[in-house]
């Protein structure tokens, strides 16, 4: 990622993302303030605020509730840096009645939503940025191959999972080890693997098939009950 290389030319050769080098570089060269020791309160919808980006003066705040360098702290920091890099010059009147972008748990989890507003798109962009900064593709792929080799998983460099018990067990172990090695939650590792199209998740196909079978069985049973009811009239 370009922003990491700007402040650490060897960023993609590291064993973990250079997120703190990026933060230091932005603080020293762009007058961006970082505040990690305040309670940020609750957001407009009542959820606990975990991170905030202030437009003027530019500041990134992470709630003191988040343990320093924990997976959630690291993700939130990357998300707020994304707001600064991508959104500091936008017309904020279009997306907020405040002079800040306020992030609770819903804004900090990547998801796709129909009928998006400008604010939804901005949060999605910040999450995409966070994924790339926290889990750069070269670092993630190197660690993936190393762990797959250790676990004896074939076809290293790609991930396949379905509903077979051994595949599920291997997948959970893989996510756990990747998360610990890279300082990210299992959920975010899975999201990033999927986003990079490294993950082929076939579980939903089996689930959909099972749901269709259940629905068909339910229809047959209901049809039989209706037939019996009519015959007893």
C-alpha contacts under 8 A as a table, 3 or more apart, distances in Angstrom:
res1	aa1	res2	aa2	distance
1	X	4	X	5.62
1	X	5	X	6.44
1	X	12	X	7.99
1	X	132	X	6.78
1	X	133	X	6.58
1	X	136	X	6.80
2	X	5	X	5.12
2	X	6	X	6.09
3	X	6	X	5.10
3	X	7	X	6.96
3	X	22	X	7.16
4	X	7	X	5.63
4	X	8	X	5.89
4	X	9	X	7.68
4	X	11	X	6.10
4	X	18	X	6.47
4	X	19	X	7.24
4	X	21	X	7.63
4	X	22	X	5.77
4	X	133	X	7.20
5	X	8	X	4.80
5	X	9	X	4.64
5	X	10	X	6.81
5	X	11	X	5.67
5	X	12	X	7.59
6	X	9	X	6.46
7	X	21	X	6.30
7	X	22	X	5.77
7	X	25	X	5.79
8	X	11	X	5.13
8	X	18	X	7.18
8	X	21	X	6.65
8	X	22	X	7.55
9	X	12	X	7.94
10	X	13	X	5.32
10	X	14	X	6.73
11	X	14	X	5.57
11	X	17	X	6.78
11	X	18	X	5.80
12	X	17	X	7.55
12	X	136	X	7.18
12	X	138	X	6.38
12	X	139	X	6.27
13	X	138	X	7.98
13	X	139	X	7.11
14	X	17	X	6.76
14	X	18	X	7.57
14	X	139	X	7.05
15	X	139	X	6.40
15	X	143	X	7.93
15	X	182	X	7.50
16	X	135	X	7.89
16	X	139	X	6.84
16	X	181	X	7.65
16	X	182	X	5.45
16	X	183	X	7.58
17	X	133	X	6.74
17	X	134	X	5.53
17	X	135	X	6.49
17	X	136	X	6.86
17	X	139	X	7.64
17	X	182	X	7.47
18	X	21	X	5.29
18	X	22	X	6.39
19	X	22	X	5.06
19	X	23	X	6.27
19	X	74	X	7.90
19	X	78	X	7.15
19	X	133	X	6.96
19	X	134	X	6.84
20	X	23	X	4.88
20	X	24	X	6.09
21	X	24	X	5.13
21	X	25	X	6.01
22	X	25	X	5.06
22	X	26	X	6.13
23	X	26	X	5.22
23	X	27	X	6.15
23	X	81	X	7.81
24	X	27	X	5.08
24	X	28	X	6.07
25	X	28	X	5.22
25	X	29	X	5.82
25	X	30	X	7.66
26	X	29	X	5.31
26	X	30	X	5.01
26	X	31	X	6.78
26	X	32	X	5.85
27	X	30	X	5.73
27	X	31	X	5.11
27	X	32	X	4.61
27	X	33	X	5.87
27	X	34	X	7.40
28	X	31	X	6.09
28	X	32	X	7.62
29	X	32	X	8.00
31	X	58	X	7.67
32	X	58	X	5.50
32	X	59	X	5.66
32	X	60	X	7.47
33	X	58	X	6.55
33	X	59	X	4.61
33	X	60	X	6.17
34	X	59	X	5.87
34	X	60	X	4.91
34	X	61	X	5.89
35	X	38	X	7.10
35	X	59	X	7.47
35	X	60	X	6.26
35	X	61	X	4.67
35	X	62	X	6.41
36	X	61	X	5.78
36	X	62	X	4.90
36	X	63	X	6.08
36	X	64	X	5.77
37	X	62	X	7.48
37	X	63	X	6.63
37	X	64	X	4.81
38	X	61	X	7.73
38	X	62	X	7.50
38	X	63	X	5.69
38	X	64	X	5.41
39	X	63	X	5.32
39	X	64	X	5.83
39	X	65	X	7.35
40	X	48	X	7.76
40	X	49	X	5.66
40	X	50	X	7.03
40	X	51	X	7.62
40	X	62	X	7.77
40	X	63	X	5.56
41	X	48	X	6.11
41	X	49	X	5.84
42	X	45	X	7.79
42	X	46	X	5.36
42	X	47	X	5.28
42	X	48	X	4.39
42	X	49	X	5.14
43	X	46	X	5.15
43	X	47	X	5.32
43	X	48	X	6.17
43	X	49	X	5.67
43	X	102	X	6.77
43	X	103	X	7.65
43	X	104	X	6.84
44	X	47	X	7.50
47	X	104	X	5.92
47	X	105	X	7.45
48	X	104	X	5.67
48	X	105	X	7.51
49	X	52	X	7.43
49	X	63	X	7.04
49	X	102	X	6.70
49	X	103	X	5.69
49	X	104	X	4.51
49	X	105	X	7.60
50	X	62	X	5.86
50	X	63	X	5.07
50	X	65	X	7.76
50	X	66	X	7.46
50	X	76	X	7.28
50	X	103	X	6.05
50	X	104	X	5.40
50	X	105	X	7.15
51	X	60	X	7.45
51	X	61	X	5.58
51	X	62	X	4.50
51	X	63	X	6.05
51	X	76	X	6.24
51	X	77	X	7.54
51	X	80	X	6.84
51	X	102	X	6.45
51	X	103	X	5.18
51	X	104	X	6.92
52	X	60	X	5.89
52	X	61	X	5.14
52	X	62	X	6.63
52	X	80	X	6.69
52	X	100	X	6.59
52	X	101	X	5.65
52	X	102	X	4.71
52	X	103	X	5.83
53	X	58	X	7.20
53	X	59	X	5.73
53	X	60	X	4.76
53	X	61	X	6.46
53	X	80	X	5.99
53	X	83	X	6.82
53	X	84	X	7.17
53	X	100	X	5.39
53	X	101	X	5.13
53	X	102	X	6.72
54	X	57	X	6.66
54	X	58	X	5.26
54	X	59	X	4.98
54	X	60	X	6.50
54	X	99	X	6.08
54	X	100	X	4.28
54	X	101	X	6.56
55	X	58	X	4.74
55	X	59	X	6.93
55	X	88	X	6.23
55	X	99	X	5.89
55	X	100	X	5.85
56	X	59	X	7.53
56	X	99	X	7.22
58	X	84	X	7.73
58	X	88	X	7.92
60	X	77	X	7.92
60	X	80	X	6.29
60	X	81	X	7.35
62	X	66	X	7.37
62	X	73	X	7.48
62	X	76	X	7.26
62	X	77	X	6.98
63	X	66	X	5.99
64	X	67	X	7.18
66	X	70	X	7.30
66	X	72	X	7.00
66	X	73	X	5.58
67	X	70	X	5.51
67	X	73	X	6.43
68	X	73	X	6.08
68	X	74	X	7.90
69	X	72	X	7.96
69	X	73	X	5.72
69	X	74	X	5.70
69	X	183	X	7.75
70	X	73	X	5.10
70	X	74	X	6.13
70	X	183	X	7.03
70	X	184	X	7.85
71	X	74	X	5.18
71	X	75	X	6.15
71	X	183	X	5.34
71	X	184	X	4.46
71	X	185	X	5.47
72	X	75	X	5.11
72	X	76	X	6.00
72	X	184	X	7.35
72	X	185	X	7.21
73	X	76	X	5.18
73	X	77	X	6.07
74	X	77	X	5.16
74	X	78	X	6.25
74	X	134	X	7.40
74	X	183	X	7.44
74	X	184	X	7.39
75	X	78	X	5.15
75	X	79	X	6.13
75	X	130	X	6.45
75	X	131	X	7.87
75	X	134	X	6.80
75	X	184	X	7.24
76	X	79	X	4.99
76	X	80	X	6.21
76	X	108	X	6.93
76	X	130	X	7.97
77	X	80	X	5.24
77	X	81	X	6.16
78	X	81	X	5.04
78	X	82	X	6.14
78	X	129	X	7.42
78	X	130	X	4.63
78	X	131	X	7.86
78	X	133	X	6.51
78	X	134	X	6.57
79	X	82	X	4.97
79	X	83	X	6.55
79	X	108	X	7.30
79	X	126	X	5.23
79	X	127	X	5.68
79	X	129	X	6.84
79	X	130	X	4.76
80	X	83	X	5.00
80	X	84	X	6.51
80	X	126	X	7.21
81	X	84	X	5.07
81	X	85	X	6.18
81	X	130	X	7.81
82	X	85	X	5.17
82	X	86	X	5.80
82	X	87	X	7.67
82	X	125	X	7.69
82	X	126	X	4.77
82	X	127	X	7.53
82	X	129	X	5.50
82	X	130	X	6.29
83	X	86	X	5.35
83	X	87	X	5.07
83	X	88	X	6.63
83	X	101	X	7.98
83	X	122	X	7.93
83	X	126	X	5.67
84	X	87	X	5.62
84	X	88	X	5.00
85	X	88	X	6.54
86	X	89	X	7.87
86	X	125	X	7.99
86	X	126	X	7.55
87	X	90	X	5.36
87	X	122	X	7.65
91	X	94	X	6.04
91	X	95	X	7.81
92	X	95	X	5.39
92	X	96	X	5.89
92	X	97	X	7.99
92	X	99	X	7.44
93	X	96	X	5.58
93	X	97	X	6.36
94	X	118	X	7.45
95	X	118	X	6.20
95	X	119	X	5.27
96	X	99	X	7.28
96	X	100	X	7.44
96	X	101	X	7.22
96	X	119	X	7.80
98	X	101	X	7.52
103	X	106	X	7.65
103	X	107	X	5.43
103	X	108	X	6.46
104	X	107	X	5.68
104	X	108	X	6.48
105	X	108	X	5.11
105	X	109	X	6.60
106	X	109	X	5.65
107	X	110	X	7.51
107	X	123	X	6.07
108	X	123	X	7.65
108	X	127	X	6.81
109	X	127	X	7.18
110	X	124	X	6.28
110	X	127	X	5.82
110	X	128	X	7.61
110	X	191	X	7.80
111	X	124	X	7.25
112	X	124	X	7.77
113	X	116	X	6.05
113	X	120	X	8.00
116	X	119	X	7.78
116	X	120	X	5.52
116	X	121	X	6.55
117	X	120	X	5.14
117	X	121	X	6.50
118	X	121	X	5.22
118	X	122	X	6.29
119	X	122	X	5.00
119	X	123	X	6.24
120	X	123	X	5.23
120	X	124	X	6.18
121	X	124	X	5.00
121	X	125	X	6.13
122	X	125	X	5.10
122	X	126	X	6.25
123	X	126	X	5.05
123	X	127	X	6.21
124	X	127	X	5.07
124	X	128	X	6.20
125	X	128	X	5.05
125	X	129	X	6.17
126	X	129	X	5.05
126	X	130	X	6.07
127	X	130	X	4.86
127	X	131	X	6.16
128	X	131	X	5.21
128	X	132	X	6.42
129	X	132	X	5.23
129	X	133	X	6.13
130	X	133	X	5.11
130	X	134	X	5.83
131	X	134	X	5.36
131	X	135	X	5.60
131	X	136	X	7.44
131	X	188	X	7.55
131	X	192	X	6.14
132	X	135	X	5.35
132	X	136	X	4.95
132	X	137	X	7.12
132	X	192	X	7.95
133	X	136	X	5.69
134	X	184	X	7.62
135	X	139	X	6.89
135	X	140	X	5.89
135	X	182	X	7.28
135	X	189	X	7.69
135	X	192	X	7.25
136	X	139	X	5.53
136	X	140	X	6.04
137	X	140	X	5.11
137	X	141	X	5.96
137	X	196	X	7.74
138	X	141	X	5.26
138	X	142	X	6.18
139	X	142	X	5.28
139	X	143	X	6.27
140	X	143	X	5.30
140	X	144	X	5.97
140	X	178	X	7.98
140	X	182	X	7.80
141	X	144	X	4.92
141	X	145	X	6.15
141	X	157	X	6.42
142	X	145	X	5.36
142	X	146	X	6.26
143	X	146	X	5.03
143	X	147	X	6.14
143	X	178	X	6.94
143	X	181	X	7.81
144	X	147	X	5.33
144	X	148	X	6.02
144	X	156	X	7.62
144	X	157	X	6.47
144	X	174	X	7.90
144	X	178	X	6.86
145	X	148	X	5.12
145	X	149	X	6.03
145	X	156	X	5.35
145	X	157	X	5.34
146	X	149	X	5.25
146	X	150	X	6.33
147	X	150	X	4.98
147	X	151	X	6.15
147	X	174	X	7.03
147	X	177	X	7.38
147	X	178	X	7.65
148	X	151	X	5.10
148	X	152	X	5.99
148	X	153	X	5.01
148	X	154	X	7.36
148	X	156	X	5.97
148	X	157	X	8.00
148	X	174	X	7.30
149	X	152	X	5.08
149	X	153	X	6.16
149	X	154	X	7.69
149	X	156	X	6.96
150	X	153	X	7.80
153	X	156	X	6.77
153	X	170	X	7.85
155	X	158	X	6.37
155	X	159	X	7.86
156	X	159	X	7.57
157	X	198	X	7.39
158	X	198	X	5.04
158	X	199	X	6.28
158	X	200	X	7.88
159	X	198	X	6.00
159	X	199	X	4.69
159	X	200	X	6.02
160	X	167	X	7.83
160	X	199	X	5.98
160	X	200	X	4.79
160	X	201	X	5.98
160	X	202	X	7.40
161	X	164	X	7.96
161	X	167	X	5.60
161	X	168	X	6.36
161	X	171	X	6.58
161	X	199	X	7.90
161	X	200	X	6.52
161	X	201	X	5.17
161	X	202	X	5.95
161	X	203	X	6.72
162	X	167	X	6.37
162	X	168	X	6.78
162	X	201	X	6.34
162	X	202	X	4.80
162	X	203	X	4.45
162	X	206	X	7.72
163	X	167	X	7.03
163	X	168	X	6.34
163	X	202	X	7.71
163	X	203	X	5.47
163	X	206	X	7.22
164	X	167	X	5.38
164	X	168	X	6.18
165	X	168	X	5.11
165	X	169	X	6.12
166	X	169	X	5.04
166	X	170	X	6.11
167	X	170	X	5.14
167	X	171	X	6.00
168	X	171	X	5.02
168	X	172	X	6.19
169	X	172	X	5.31
169	X	173	X	6.24
170	X	173	X	5.17
170	X	174	X	5.99
171	X	174	X	5.02
171	X	175	X	6.18
172	X	175	X	5.21
172	X	176	X	6.12
173	X	176	X	5.07
173	X	177	X	6.16
174	X	177	X	5.31
174	X	178	X	6.07
175	X	178	X	5.14
175	X	179	X	5.97
175	X	186	X	5.27
175	X	189	X	6.56
175	X	190	X	6.90
176	X	179	X	5.18
176	X	180	X	6.29
176	X	185	X	7.98
176	X	186	X	5.87
177	X	180	X	5.20
177	X	181	X	6.09
178	X	181	X	5.16
178	X	182	X	5.96
178	X	184	X	7.82
178	X	186	X	7.64
178	X	189	X	7.17
179	X	182	X	5.32
179	X	183	X	5.57
179	X	184	X	4.61
179	X	185	X	5.28
179	X	186	X	5.42
179	X	189	X	6.38
180	X	183	X	5.42
180	X	184	X	6.72
180	X	185	X	7.83
184	X	188	X	6.38
184	X	189	X	6.51
185	X	188	X	5.29
185	X	189	X	6.28
186	X	189	X	5.07
186	X	190	X	6.13
187	X	190	X	5.23
187	X	191	X	6.22
188	X	191	X	4.91
188	X	192	X	6.10
189	X	192	X	5.16
189	X	193	X	6.14
190	X	193	X	5.15
190	X	194	X	6.14
190	X	199	X	7.81
191	X	194	X	5.18
191	X	195	X	6.03
192	X	195	X	4.89
192	X	196	X	6.12
193	X	196	X	5.27
193	X	197	X	6.17
193	X	198	X	5.17
193	X	199	X	5.29
194	X	197	X	4.90
194	X	198	X	5.99
194	X	199	X	4.89
194	X	200	X	7.36
195	X	198	X	7.67
196	X	199	X	7.65
197	X	200	X	7.11
201	X	204	X	7.19
202	X	205	X	5.57
202	X	206	X	6.98
203	X	206	X	5.39
203	X	207	X	6.24
204	X	207	X	4.86
204	X	208	X	5.88
205	X	208	X	5.12
205	X	209	X	6.18
206	X	209	X	5.08
206	X	210	X	6.15
207	X	210	X	5.03
207	X	211	X	6.09
208	X	211	X	5.02
208	X	212	X	6.14
209	X	212	X	5.11
209	X	213	X	6.23
210	X	213	X	5.02
210	X	214	X	6.18
211	X	214	X	5.07
211	X	215	X	6.07
212	X	215	X	5.02
212	X	216	X	6.08
213	X	216	X	5.08
213	X	217	X	6.10
214	X	217	X	5.04
214	X	218	X	6.01
215	X	218	X	5.01
215	X	219	X	6.15
216	X	219	X	5.07
216	X	220	X	6.30
217	X	220	X	5.09
217	X	221	X	6.22
218	X	221	X	5.13
218	X	222	X	6.08
219	X	222	X	5.16
219	X	223	X	6.00
220	X	223	X	5.06
220	X	224	X	6.20
221	X	224	X	5.08
221	X	225	X	6.21
222	X	225	X	5.05
222	X	226	X	6.09
223	X	226	X	5.16
223	X	227	X	6.17
224	X	227	X	5.05
224	X	228	X	6.24
225	X	228	X	5.11
225	X	229	X	6.15
226	X	229	X	5.06
226	X	230	X	6.24
227	X	230	X	5.20
227	X	231	X	6.24
228	X	231	X	5.08
228	X	232	X	6.38
229	X	232	X	5.40
229	X	233	X	6.64
230	X	233	X	5.41
